[in-house]
Each structure stands twice: as C-alpha cells, then as structure tokens.
C-alpha cells in the first residue's frame, strides 16, 4: 500500500557532498548484456515448493514476527508469511536444502504448536478478470450481462458497471478460462474486450519490428522460452506484438527486449506496445462514433424539420411542397420520405442492432423502446404516403419528422452523455499519468562502482535496478534510497502537502516528485506490484462495486421499460384521427419511459466520489463502503498508532539500584533485540545512544531467549537472568515490586506513559518510561466529530491508566482498556446491537477482527497490510482529520445521489403521464415524440453533470482551522 513506509536507520553524509562514484556495499553486481540465471539457479526455481502450516498459540504481531524470523533463518527458505488472524504460516522453500518437517520443528522450537495442512497447500484458485463492454445503453443491459455471467459454472462473483462500461468477474481458472467469459458477453449481444485476465503472473506486450516470417517468430519464441521465469508467449501476427507472461521476481521486460535484439543479430527490434491507453482509446472512439452519427443525422433531419415545421408557414414554399405528383402524393412527402430514410436505417442502425440483441436474450432496453417508437412513426408514414399515391381522395398525414428528430436528439444525448461520463473517471487517468515516461538506469562494474548511466523507458525497470532521480524529476518506481538525501513531494499519492525528508534506507513511491537533492533508488516493486498500480486497481474496484442504492434503482428500472400504458378513448376529440393521435401518444410514452438516467444516478456519483476521495488521500473500497459511511454515528478508535503517533520513545529511566545507565541498557538491549515488539525496538534504538562510537553496535549474546505473550521477554545475558516486561511478568517470576516502584508506575500511567520493568537475577533494577505522543490535532478531530453528532470511543490493549489519560486528553468519555483483539470485535458488535452504525479506526494486526466486524473499517495507511486489507476505507496520510473527510465526503456524495434520483425519477414520473396525454383533455397540450426524445436525452446528461459537480467538493471548513503538524520523533 502506498502509504506504508519503512523507516530504516541511516547515517548522514557528514560532508554534505555527493561522491561522483558512490560505493554500495550490498549491491547486486550487474553483468553486461543479458541476465541469464545459472544452471543451479534454474534447478532451484524449478524445484521450488510451498507448504502451509497451522500454527497454534499466536496472539499478536510479535508472535508472528518471531515465527517468521525463525523460519527465514533456515537455509533454502525463499519466503515465509505468517497470518496471525487465521493461525497460518505459508512457506516457500527449496526442498534441496530444507523440508517440511524441519520447518515444522523450527516453529515448535519458537514455542508454538505447528502442523502441516496437506489439503490446503494449493491455494483455492480465484482470479479476477476485467472486461470492457461496448454497446450498453441502460441498466437493463448491465443486468442482462450480469445474469449471463452468473449462470456460468465457476463464476463466483460478477459485477457490471454501466458508468465505466466494464465487468469485473471473479472466477475459478481450474473450471473455466477467461475466453469463456468473453464468449458469454458476446452471446448476450455486446462486444467484449479483455482488459486483464487476472493471471497472477505479470504480463507485457511488446511491438516487434523486423519479423518477416514464421521462422523469425520461432527464433524469438525459442530465445524467450529459454529465459527463467517466462511462462507463456503469444504472438499476434496482425499487430506484430508479443504478449509475454512472466514471473517479475525472476525476469523482466528489459531482458526480453535485449534477448529479441540479440536473437536476430540486430534484425529485430522490440518496444513496449502502447497499450496503457486502451480504455481512453475506446472512450475516444465511442465519442467520435456518436459525434459522426449525430452530424450525419443532423444533415438529413434539419431539412425534414424545416419542411414540416417552418416552410408550411411560408406561402411560396408551401405551395411547391404541396404540389401533387401522383394522386394525393405531394412533393413535400416524397422529400421527407427520402431524407428520413437514411436517418432511420443508417444512422439509426445501432438501435436496431441493440434491440435485436436484447430481445434475443428475452429482455427489453432503451434500444427496444427507440426502435419501436421510430419504426411506428416511420412505417405508418410510409403506409400513409403509399396510400396517398394510390388514392385520389385520401388525405395523408406523415410523421417522418418524428422518427428523424427523435433519432437525432437521442444521438445528441448519447454523445453528451459519453463525453460527460469520461470525466467521471478522470481520477484514474490522473493516477496513471503520474508515472514518468523515462528513467535513468545506473550500471555497476564488477567492483560495484558506478560506471555508466542510460535513459530507458520507465516500463522497462526491473526489480533490483538502481535508478537515478535528479532534483525536480518524478520517482520512476517504488524502492528505497541507497545513496543521497532529499525531500520528496508525495502529495499526489498520499495527499500530504509537506515534502517528506528522504535519506539512505527510506522508502520512496513511484510517481512522487524529488524536490531538491540527488537520489539513487533500488527498485523493489515494479509494474503491477507498484503502489501506484495498487491504488489504481483499488479505485477501479471501488467504482465497479454497486452501492445498495444502485440495486434499488435497478429494481425500479425493470418496471419502467414495459410501462407502455394507453389512455381513455373519451379523451380523443371527434375532429381528429384517433389512430394518429394514439400513435403519437404511444411513441412519446415509449421514448420517455426509458430509465437511462435512473441507471446512471448512483454509479456516476460513486465514481466521482471515490475519485475525489483518492485525490484527498482517502481510498474508499466501493459504493457499499461509501453508503454505509454516511450513516456512521459511532466511531471506535484504537489508541496506539491511531490516536497516537505509534512511535514509542523513551522519556525517562528510573534506576532503583546503583548501576550505570550504559551497563543497564546493554543488558536490556541484548534481551530486547530479539523481540519484534514496537516497545522493544524503541528500547534498542535508545540504547544505541550509549554506544555512539559504533555505527552498528553488536550486543552481548542472549541465551535461552523467551518471548512471553502479553508480558515481555526473558533471556540470559552475560550469565545474568534478565526480565523485561510488565507487572504481570514480574509477579509470575517472583520478582518483588517495591512501594517506590509502584508509585513510579502510578505516576507514569497518570502521564499517559507506559512503564517497563527490568529485573536482573530476580531483583527489580529499574523502570523505563515510554511515551507514545498524541497525533497533532487529535483532540480537535474528536471535538469536530461530536459536533457532527458522532460518538467516539477508545478501545485499546494498553493498561487502564494510560488509556484513561489519553482519552481524557483528547476528550473521549468511554474507554475500554486491556482488550484483546477478539474483545475489540465483541465491543463493536455490542455497539451495533444497541442500534449504532459503527466505524472502527485502527492500524495493527490486532485491529483486523474489529475492522471486519464494524459497519465501516478505516485503516491508517501507515498500518499493517492485514489491517489495510480488512478495512473498507484506507486513510493514506495517517491523519485523523481524514476520518472527518471520509464521513463528510460520503454524506455529500449521497446527497448528490438523492438529487440525481430527483432528476431521473422526475423525468419519468412527470413525463410518462404527460406523454400519455394526461393534460390533453383539459388543455389540448400533447408532448410530441421528438420532444420526448429530447427530454429523455436531457435526463441522462443532467444526471451525469450533477454527479460531476462533486469534483468541486471541498473538505469541511471546520478542518481549515485545524493545522496538522508533522512531529519528527528523534
């Protein structure tokens, strides 16, 4: 996740200058030419295995960290991931060096019970396929496609978004392939274009020049297949492109380009196929099609309109148009027939096609209504003209202008609609454009000195590449700084306006801007793994997910399409032709009954709302999360890392015995260095101040190390038993706590600090006082939430004294302390049972159960991956003010959705009775079909434009006075 940063210890460049040839002590050597793995590496990759273990006894992130650390120390371990919530550990290893039994024994040596889960080693397959669908016109179309996809065996979930014209399908690749999904969409009568197949490997398309025959293709394919990590190669002879699926950890696109170039002795040249703008290209093509269709329709419709509505009032022209040619057939009728025919059957062909496809699948959509209405007008007019030509007495009345003008207005409406809909997804386009086009690649010699630099396409960056970032340039990839120091503007990713200082060891995010210093960055995540790509996928998924309000609109839409009611015959004046009047009323009703605007009311607002949220650093995972958030009336806050900064620091040390601080901290650090707990890391970092003469101090060896969950650690250091932890640990280990120590602990808790007791050889030696400062503006945020009628509660695993002190400082009345992860989730459920809509704000693994249980889970962006995965909303900047932004944006978005419904339903509810002739008996007013068509088009355009006004959203004015200052904890 973009906002998850890793801060490593770093040493400043004392001279402040930059060496022209910096030396990287742990840098991988870059061989010249193509990087091909050795035979040993190939065999290791081929023999890679995976094992899933059930690990019983883990209760916190420290437990998971100790298991992961122990497993990774074994030889032949490629990766180890521990899930403390599900009590699982997934290990990828090379069987030539280690086996499952050794890994299991290692986990048990750490102190947990471990068993191999044989039946679940192969993870349940689930891939997500994204499809662009052309031809959808209303919610009836999207519902038809969804039903078709859901009926396929192996499809777990299918969502079709009318606003984005995309489908997202979760399917089992062991049962069906994505080609079956494309065929299913095509069978419903719409054009399907694959965006991504959901395969777990990376995929890239290369444009290959110089390919003349099948032999050339075979040479290239054989050369690429020889590379480790290449999984699948597909050549498109029409476009002359190669689609290559590969493992990004093993190889990458630059290697492919070099291999293709060398395969033909320089005859072949490969470049990345410009496929990144496919979505935009489809949208632009659709806009052009509607624009051309509307212009051609207009060329023929204007003369028809003039002859029917204007020239009939000009005597000279009227006389010419009324001149008879055959019997009662006039020149004007022939001209109107000739001019309206191309509009009906050429520019209006899309409506026939759409109607046929819909009826073939047993559904009715906008195209069906338009085809029915225009055909009725056109063919009645043809009948009338032919009868006039064969009868000396029949006075014909034609409706050629009705069909022509109706089609023209609808095409105009669709053109304006696709134009406006494109603007709703500008947030994604802006995110995708953040990545720079080129990057500067540094090459090292065998001694790891910098020897050359080369400008390459940024899409050719591979893992472990060294990239040079000059002042003012965009960071080309995710990675960490290995040399140099600067400030980086991350506002475009996190929303944080202040530039962030970057030094050796600090993480940087692709797409951010380097401001004032030269940086050398080692690439860690590229392509689809980058933070930018993950954010884009998150926003795309959010825009795909339907809000409950949209499902309500879909249900209403089903009733509008068949609602083609008539009107009482008593309304028809005796002086008029009842059939002609009925025909006009029927056409008007059919046209205005189409619920297009209703189908766009929710998704367009959700698209703009989630896009605005992303630009503010609030990532909202879909319409459901957005809808639930506006109802929230109770927020449960975790303390550490949420209300507080989450970086504990030592504020004081109280020694109870005669002992030098340096000696004291040397023993404590030796015991704590093996622990993954944040407090342990703070103690070790503080202990380094007593050994400043050493760059990386080596602590005495700790023997018989033991991590006691929820209490602390025990170890033997320099033949002394060292205990570091809380009161419970001391009492269980029979360490006496003096009255002085009790008073110090009470004083510490009153100051919202945590007291860590240290005992050596069963004697209490000292107390380390640790503080985790409040986040800037935390109190003001709680106050603003109260004014918004949102209740705040603190639920923490910390002690009662510290929890109450923190709560009092920020203005929260209800406190739950010493709560385990399951207790947090239970408290959330209790609040829900009382009728509250509960949001949970947290950052750690222990918050994940509560984040899932809450109606809305909000994860701090700098928190753990598990918390971020469990949450509905991710607060990228880690500022509490974004909780207010999320709630206010949700409320504003749903006010806009309600306004959209007023527009959409207003057109239908008011328009249908008027079109059916409700006002005709009393006023003589009737709604011509072409005006009904204009009204229908205007309803869709007005709804989309109303949603676009959300782009002007501004955060609550109450926050403008709230200054969030970054606190750097030294």
Secondary structure, DSSP 8 states (H G I E B T S, - for coil): -TT----------TT----TT-B-TT-----SS-----HHHHHHHHTEEEEEEEEES--SHHHHHHHHHHHHTSTTEEEEEEETTTTEEEEEEETTT--HHHHHHHHHHHT-EEEE-STTSS----EEEEEEEE---SHHHHHHHHHHHHTSTTEEEEEEETTTTEEEEEE-TTT--HHHHHHHHHHTT-EEEEEE---SSEEEEEEEES--SHHHHHHHHHHHHTSTTEEEEEEETTTTEEEEEE-TTT--HHHHHHHHHHHTTTS-EEEE---TTHHHHHHHHHHHHHHHHHHHHHHHHHHHHIIIIIGGGSHHHHHHHT-EEETTEEHHHHHHHHHHHHIIIIITHHHHHHHHHHHHTT---HHHHHHHHHHHHHHHHHHHHHHHHH-SS------HHHHHHHHHHHHHHHHHHHHHHHHHTHHHHHHHTTS-SEEEEEEE-TTSBEEEEEEEEGGG--TT-EEEE-TT-B--SEEEEEEE-EEEE-HHHH---S-EEE-TT-EE-TT-EE-SS-EEEEEEE-GGGSHHHHHHHHHHHHHHS--HHHHHHHHHHHHHHT------GGGS-TTS-HHHHHHHHHHHHHHHT--HHHHHHHHHHHHHHHHHHHHTTEEE-SHHHHHHHTT--EEEE-IIIIIB-S--EEEEEEE-SS--HHHHHHHHHHHHTT---HHHHHHHHHHGGGGTT-SS-----EEEEEEETTTEEEEEETTEEEEEE-HHHHHHTT----HHHHHHHHHHHHTTEEEEEEEETTEEEEEEEEE--B-TTHHHHHHHHHHTT-EEEEE-SS-HHHHHHHHHHHT--EEE-S--HHHHHHHHHHHHHTT--EEEEE-SGGGHHHHHHSSEEEEETTS-HHHHHH-SEEETT--THHHHHHHHHHHHHHHHHHHHHHHHHHHHHHHHHHHTTTTHHHH-----HHHHHHHHHHHHHHHHHHHHGGGG----HHHHT---------
